[in-house]
Amino acid sequence: MPITLNQLEVMVRQAGDVAMRYFNDLESLAVSKKSARDLVTDADVAVEQYLKQALGEQCPEYGFWGEESGQTANQISRWIVDPIDGTHSFSRGQYFWGISVALEIDGQIVMGAVYGPALDDYYSAELGKGAWKNGKPIRVSAEAELGSSMISTGFACLRSYLEHNNLERFCRIAQATTGQRRFGSAALDLCLVADGQVDAFWEQELNLYDVAAGALIALEAGGTVTDFKGNSGIFPKQILATNAKILDQLLPLM
């Protein structure tokens, strides 16, 4: 592989520096709308432009798919980038937002990084080699009972005005678990599963750039990533990540 996790970390952390320059001056931040409820800021564009250039110089043989700029010609092997996952949180000065970068080769995610610059938490993974947070190995939680579990979710479906939304599913699962969280960044939510901070995360109607890196990190930390029927794989429209121990208890509620 022409890039190492250490080399990727340097670029992603530098992208974090770009983001923080905007985050530290939100009064000057230019915010526009891609749709009625979907924001884009100058920071999203600047971070993506930086990563597109830096990754392209390091690995010119790979294509690029970014949330803001779309796809380049070569998509067989490509970088998949969400420059700021959690733009709403970012624009309000909240800390829970992240930069997500994944490398996909021939349809398989082989490397991923998710960085929360405002938190200074850096998560990474390489296929078959484990997952790390700030340089230390991480594992999913040992919680085996759904009733004692903490779960997280999100509501991109509501932002898109979809009829089949997440509300009924949330009500069922919330009543069956002991803690519920809604952080606002699917990329970081998946890393929290990997780090054992939550026992499961699910969401629907996302895009691959939202979840590609985080899903690999969760898997390499010993978790499961499935759709709502338990089929293994990274399915952005129906993604369920668990610590593996509560998967069978959670699936009937999905």
TIRO-828781 format. One record per residue (C-alpha): residue number from 1; residue in one letter; x, y, z negated. Coordinates in pm, 1 decimal. Each point is the difference from the previous one (the first is absolute). Layout:
N
[mardo NUM; "A"; [X; Y; Z]],
...
END
This chain:
254
[mardo 1; "M"; [0.0; 0.0; 0.0]],
[mardo 2; "P"; [153.0; 334.5; 103.7]],
[mardo 3; "I"; [-102.5; 177.7; -319.3]],
[mardo 4; "T"; [30.0; -87.4; -367.1]],
[mardo 5; "L"; [-234.5; 83.0; -285.0]],
[mardo 6; "N"; [263.1; 236.6; -136.3]],
[mardo 7; "Q"; [20.3; 188.6; 330.0]],
[mardo 8; "L"; [-378.8; 18.2; 15.3]],
[mardo 9; "E"; [-12.6; 135.2; -355.3]],
[mardo 10; "V"; [229.3; 287.2; 87.0]],
[mardo 11; "M"; [-231.1; 109.1; 283.0]],
[mardo 12; "V"; [-322.6; -45.4; -194.3]],
[mardo 13; "R"; [132.5; 192.1; -299.2]],
[mardo 14; "Q"; [110.0; 278.9; 234.1]],
[mardo 15; "A"; [-353.0; 0.5; 141.1]],
[mardo 16; "G"; [-114.9; 34.9; -359.0]],
[mardo 17; "D"; [215.4; 310.4; -34.2]],
[mardo 18; "V"; [-175.1; 144.8; 304.6]],
[mardo 19; "A"; [-339.0; -71.7; -155.8]],
[mardo 20; "M"; [95.2; 147.1; -335.6]],
[mardo 21; "R"; [99.2; 331.6; 156.7]],
[mardo 22; "Y"; [-362.3; 37.4; 108.0]],
[mardo 23; "F"; [-139.2; -148.7; -322.0]],
[mardo 24; "N"; [186.9; 256.1; -206.3]],
[mardo 25; "D"; [-154.1; 285.9; 199.5]],
[mardo 26; "L"; [-361.5; -104.9; 47.9]],
[mardo 27; "E"; [-120.4; 359.4; 19.1]],
[mardo 28; "S"; [172.3; 22.9; 338.3]],
[mardo 29; "L"; [-112.5; -343.8; 120.6]],
[mardo 30; "A"; [-197.1; 0.1; 324.8]],
[mardo 31; "V"; [-290.5; -245.8; -20.6]],
[mardo 32; "S"; [-227.9; -96.0; 288.0]],
[mardo 33; "K"; [-260.0; -268.6; 63.3]],
[mardo 34; "K"; [25.2; -294.0; 236.6]],
[mardo 35; "S"; [-365.2; -72.2; -77.2]],
[mardo 36; "A"; [-261.0; 126.6; -246.8]],
[mardo 37; "R"; [171.2; -165.5; -298.4]],
[mardo 38; "D"; [345.8; -90.7; 128.0]],
[mardo 39; "L"; [278.5; 250.8; -63.4]],
[mardo 40; "V"; [337.7; 51.7; 160.9]],
[mardo 41; "T"; [263.9; 243.5; -124.6]],
[mardo 42; "D"; [323.6; 147.3; 125.7]],
[mardo 43; "A"; [173.9; -240.1; -236.3]],
[mardo 44; "D"; [-150.9; -308.9; 167.9]],
[mardo 45; "V"; [127.0; 117.7; 337.1]],
[mardo 46; "A"; [345.4; 101.2; -125.6]],
[mardo 47; "V"; [61.4; -325.6; -186.8]],
[mardo 48; "E"; [-109.0; -207.2; 298.3]],
[mardo 49; "Q"; [218.1; 199.6; 238.7]],
[mardo 50; "Y"; [299.8; -49.7; -226.9]],
[mardo 51; "L"; [-54.4; -375.5; -27.7]],
[mardo 52; "K"; [-68.5; -40.8; 370.8]],
[mardo 53; "Q"; [330.0; 165.5; 83.6]],
[mardo 54; "A"; [206.4; -167.2; -275.5]],
[mardo 55; "L"; [-132.7; -350.0; 62.2]],
[mardo 56; "G"; [28.6; 46.0; 375.1]],
[mardo 57; "E"; [366.3; 94.0; -29.7]],
[mardo 58; "Q"; [71.2; -296.7; -227.8]],
[mardo 59; "C"; [-201.9; -255.2; 198.8]],
[mardo 60; "P"; [-65.6; 129.0; 352.9]],
[mardo 61; "E"; [-117.8; -343.9; 111.0]],
[mardo 62; "Y"; [-309.9; 19.6; -222.3]],
[mardo 63; "G"; [-322.2; 180.9; 76.1]],
[mardo 64; "F"; [-183.8; 230.0; -237.4]],
[mardo 65; "W"; [-360.2; 23.4; -118.7]],
[mardo 66; "G"; [-75.1; 295.7; -223.1]],
[mardo 67; "E"; [-334.1; 111.7; -134.4]],
[mardo 68; "E"; [40.6; 350.4; 139.0]],
[mardo 69; "S"; [189.3; -48.8; 327.0]],
[mardo 70; "G"; [-136.0; -338.0; 110.6]],
[mardo 71; "Q"; [186.4; -277.2; 180.6]],
[mardo 72; "T"; [305.2; 7.2; 222.6]],
[mardo 73; "A"; [37.6; -229.1; 302.5]],
[mardo 74; "N"; [175.1; -291.0; -173.1]],
[mardo 75; "Q"; [-237.0; -158.8; -252.0]],
[mardo 76; "I"; [130.5; -359.3; -5.1]],
[mardo 77; "S"; [252.8; 92.3; -266.4]],
[mardo 78; "R"; [-84.7; 324.4; -176.4]],
[mardo 79; "W"; [9.8; 221.2; -303.6]],
[mardo 80; "I"; [-342.5; 56.5; -154.7]],
[mardo 81; "V"; [-14.8; 325.1; -196.7]],
[mardo 82; "D"; [-247.3; 187.0; -215.2]],
[mardo 83; "P"; [185.9; 322.6; -79.5]],
[mardo 84; "I"; [-219.8; 90.1; -297.1]],
[mardo 85; "D"; [-247.0; -258.5; -120.6]],
[mardo 86; "G"; [-225.4; 195.0; -232.6]],
[mardo 87; "T"; [-9.6; 334.5; 179.3]],
[mardo 88; "H"; [-300.0; 118.7; -203.5]],
[mardo 89; "S"; [192.3; -60.9; -323.3]],
[mardo 90; "F"; [309.2; 166.7; 145.5]],
[mardo 91; "S"; [-194.9; 310.4; 102.3]],
[mardo 92; "R"; [-142.9; 37.6; -351.8]],
[mardo 93; "G"; [332.7; -29.9; -177.0]],
[mardo 94; "Q"; [-65.1; -349.5; -134.3]],
[mardo 95; "Y"; [295.6; -236.2; -25.7]],
[mardo 96; "F"; [-142.9; -325.0; 138.7]],
[mardo 97; "W"; [90.6; 7.3; 369.5]],
[mardo 98; "G"; [265.3; -184.2; 191.0]],
[mardo 99; "I"; [204.4; -47.4; 315.7]],
[mardo 100; "S"; [-46.9; -341.5; 159.6]],
[mardo 101; "V"; [242.5; -151.2; 251.9]],
[mardo 102; "A"; [-16.7; -356.7; 133.2]],
[mardo 103; "L"; [194.9; -184.5; 267.9]],
[mardo 104; "E"; [-201.6; -243.8; 209.7]],
[mardo 105; "I"; [176.3; -241.6; 237.4]],
[mardo 106; "D"; [-206.9; -218.4; 231.8]],
[mardo 107; "G"; [-311.5; 42.7; -209.9]],
[mardo 108; "Q"; [161.2; -66.7; -339.0]],
[mardo 109; "I"; [78.6; 260.1; -265.0]],
[mardo 110; "V"; [361.7; -64.6; -98.5]],
[mardo 111; "M"; [96.9; 307.9; -201.7]],
[mardo 112; "G"; [-190.1; 263.4; -191.8]],
[mardo 113; "A"; [47.4; 300.4; -223.7]],
[mardo 114; "V"; [-247.6; 215.5; -191.2]],
[mardo 115; "Y"; [128.3; 309.2; -177.5]],
[mardo 116; "G"; [-192.5; 224.2; -237.8]],
[mardo 117; "P"; [221.3; 310.1; -2.2]],
[mardo 118; "A"; [-194.4; 188.4; -268.4]],
[mardo 119; "L"; [25.4; -308.1; -224.5]],
[mardo 120; "D"; [349.2; -90.8; 121.7]],
[mardo 121; "D"; [-107.7; -362.9; 32.9]],
[mardo 122; "Y"; [154.6; -186.5; 293.0]],
[mardo 123; "Y"; [-131.2; -344.7; 97.2]],
[mardo 124; "S"; [151.8; -223.6; 266.2]],
[mardo 125; "A"; [-2.6; -354.6; 131.9]],
[mardo 126; "E"; [153.0; -215.2; 269.0]],
[mardo 127; "L"; [-168.4; -313.2; 129.0]],
[mardo 128; "G"; [112.6; -303.2; -201.8]],
[mardo 129; "K"; [228.9; 201.9; -225.9]],
[mardo 130; "G"; [-226.5; 142.5; -270.9]],
[mardo 131; "A"; [-129.4; 340.5; -104.7]],
[mardo 132; "W"; [153.4; 283.7; -199.8]],
[mardo 133; "K"; [-94.3; 318.4; -181.8]],
[mardo 134; "N"; [278.1; 253.4; -42.1]],
[mardo 135; "G"; [256.0; -273.2; 65.0]],
[mardo 136; "K"; [-136.8; -254.0; -248.9]],
[mardo 137; "P"; [-190.6; -319.0; 94.9]],
[mardo 138; "I"; [-375.4; 7.3; -63.1]],
[mardo 139; "R"; [-269.4; -266.9; -36.6]],
[mardo 140; "V"; [-377.4; -2.6; -11.0]],
[mardo 141; "S"; [-178.3; -27.9; -333.8]],
[mardo 142; "A"; [-65.3; -323.3; -188.7]],
[mardo 143; "E"; [-366.5; 82.1; -70.9]],
[mardo 144; "A"; [-209.5; -309.4; 70.0]],
[mardo 145; "E"; [-349.8; 114.7; -100.8]],
[mardo 146; "L"; [-207.7; 229.4; 218.5]],
[mardo 147; "G"; [-187.1; 127.0; -303.8]],
[mardo 148; "S"; [324.7; 133.4; -147.0]],
[mardo 149; "S"; [132.4; 139.3; 327.1]],
[mardo 150; "M"; [58.0; 355.8; 116.7]],
[mardo 151; "I"; [-83.0; 59.3; 365.0]],
[mardo 152; "S"; [27.6; 293.0; 239.4]],
[mardo 153; "T"; [-180.6; 94.1; 317.7]],
[mardo 154; "G"; [-69.8; 289.4; 234.6]],
[mardo 155; "F"; [-276.2; 146.9; 209.4]],
[mardo 156; "A"; [128.5; 81.9; 346.7]],
[mardo 157; "C"; [-331.5; -139.1; 122.0]],
[mardo 158; "L"; [-188.1; 286.0; -167.0]],
[mardo 159; "R"; [230.7; 257.0; 155.0]],
[mardo 160; "S"; [-93.5; -147.4; 338.2]],
[mardo 161; "Y"; [-375.6; 3.9; -76.9]],
[mardo 162; "L"; [-25.3; -375.4; 57.9]],
[mardo 163; "E"; [-327.5; -171.0; -82.1]],
[mardo 164; "H"; [172.8; -313.2; -130.4]],
[mardo 165; "N"; [199.8; 157.7; -277.1]],
[mardo 166; "N"; [178.3; -115.6; -313.5]],
[mardo 167; "L"; [-248.7; 110.3; -264.4]],
[mardo 168; "E"; [-196.8; -321.4; -55.3]],
[mardo 169; "R"; [319.1; -205.7; -2.5]],
[mardo 170; "F"; [157.2; 238.6; -249.9]],
[mardo 171; "C"; [-300.5; -26.3; -232.6]],
[mardo 172; "R"; [16.4; -380.1; 1.0]],
[mardo 173; "I"; [373.7; -13.5; -63.9]],
[mardo 174; "A"; [3.5; 283.2; -254.3]],
[mardo 175; "Q"; [-247.3; -189.5; -218.2]],
[mardo 176; "A"; [214.2; -313.5; 16.2]],
[mardo 177; "T"; [333.0; 163.6; -94.2]],
[mardo 178; "T"; [132.5; 196.3; -293.1]],
[mardo 179; "G"; [153.9; 298.2; 181.3]],
[mardo 180; "Q"; [-54.1; 177.7; 329.3]],
[mardo 181; "R"; [223.7; 254.0; 166.3]],
[mardo 182; "R"; [-24.4; 215.7; 311.5]],
[mardo 183; "F"; [337.7; 157.8; 68.6]],
[mardo 184; "G"; [-38.4; 127.8; 357.5]],
[mardo 185; "S"; [289.2; -166.7; 181.7]],
[mardo 186; "A"; [-37.5; -353.7; 131.9]],
[mardo 187; "A"; [375.3; -24.7; 59.4]],
[mardo 188; "L"; [77.1; 68.7; -365.3]],
[mardo 189; "D"; [-297.5; -207.9; -120.5]],
[mardo 190; "L"; [155.6; -304.3; 165.1]],
[mardo 191; "C"; [330.1; 77.3; -169.9]],
[mardo 192; "L"; [-176.0; 13.9; -336.1]],
[mardo 193; "V"; [-121.1; -355.1; 61.8]],
[mardo 194; "A"; [358.3; -97.5; 79.7]],
[mardo 195; "D"; [122.7; 166.7; -317.7]],
[mardo 196; "G"; [-264.1; -159.2; -224.1]],
[mardo 197; "Q"; [-158.0; 334.7; -89.2]],
[mardo 198; "V"; [-332.3; -116.3; 144.6]],
[mardo 199; "D"; [-110.0; -357.3; 64.5]],
[mardo 200; "A"; [-177.1; 54.5; 332.5]],
[mardo 201; "F"; [-79.6; 262.4; 261.6]],
[mardo 202; "W"; [-249.8; -3.8; 282.1]],
[mardo 203; "E"; [-123.5; 246.9; 256.9]],
[mardo 204; "Q"; [-169.5; -0.4; 337.2]],
[mardo 205; "E"; [21.0; 195.8; 325.3]],
[mardo 206; "L"; [366.5; 92.2; -30.6]],
[mardo 207; "N"; [268.6; 4.6; 269.1]],
[mardo 208; "L"; [314.3; -209.3; 28.1]],
[mardo 209; "Y"; [222.8; 297.4; -79.0]],
[mardo 210; "D"; [-180.3; 35.1; -335.9]],
[mardo 211; "V"; [78.9; -352.6; -117.1]],
[mardo 212; "A"; [281.5; -161.7; 199.9]],
[mardo 213; "A"; [288.0; 82.9; -233.2]],
[mardo 214; "G"; [-195.8; -36.9; -323.8]],
[mardo 215; "A"; [-141.3; -335.2; 103.2]],
[mardo 216; "L"; [347.4; -142.8; 63.0]],
[mardo 217; "I"; [115.6; 132.5; -336.5]],
[mardo 218; "A"; [-295.5; -164.9; -175.6]],
[mardo 219; "L"; [63.1; -330.3; 176.5]],
[mardo 220; "E"; [371.2; 0.7; -75.3]],
[mardo 221; "A"; [-80.5; 67.2; -366.6]],
[mardo 222; "G"; [-199.3; -323.8; -15.3]],
[mardo 223; "G"; [-346.0; 132.3; 82.0]],
[mardo 224; "T"; [-258.6; -98.2; 256.8]],
[mardo 225; "V"; [-128.7; 215.5; 284.9]],
[mardo 226; "T"; [-319.8; -114.9; 171.8]],
[mardo 227; "D"; [-323.1; 119.8; 150.4]],
[mardo 228; "F"; [-321.4; -10.4; -202.8]],
[mardo 229; "K"; [-50.9; -369.0; 86.7]],
[mardo 230; "G"; [344.2; -106.1; -118.0]],
[mardo 231; "N"; [168.1; -32.5; 340.0]],
[mardo 232; "S"; [370.5; 77.6; -37.3]],
[mardo 233; "G"; [135.2; 293.3; 197.6]],
[mardo 234; "I"; [13.2; 377.9; 8.5]],
[mardo 235; "F"; [-348.6; 111.4; 99.5]],
[mardo 236; "P"; [-36.1; 378.9; -36.2]],
[mardo 237; "K"; [-377.1; -8.3; 50.2]],
[mardo 238; "Q"; [-35.7; -243.6; -293.2]],
[mardo 239; "I"; [303.6; -17.3; -223.7]],
[mardo 240; "L"; [12.6; -175.2; -336.2]],
[mardo 241; "A"; [326.8; -24.0; -191.0]],
[mardo 242; "T"; [16.8; -192.5; -327.0]],
[mardo 243; "N"; [246.8; -146.2; -246.0]],
[mardo 244; "A"; [-104.0; -341.3; 144.1]],
[mardo 245; "K"; [-138.3; -117.2; -335.1]],
[mardo 246; "I"; [-335.8; 177.5; 24.5]],
[mardo 247; "L"; [-54.1; -36.6; 375.9]],
[mardo 248; "D"; [-249.0; -287.6; -22.0]],
[mardo 249; "Q"; [-196.9; 180.7; -270.6]],
[mardo 250; "L"; [-12.8; 323.6; 200.4]],
[mardo 251; "L"; [-92.4; -135.9; 342.3]],
[mardo 252; "P"; [-363.8; -87.8; -85.6]],
[mardo 253; "L"; [-58.0; 365.3; -94.3]],
[mardo 254; "M"; [138.5; 134.5; 327.3]],
END
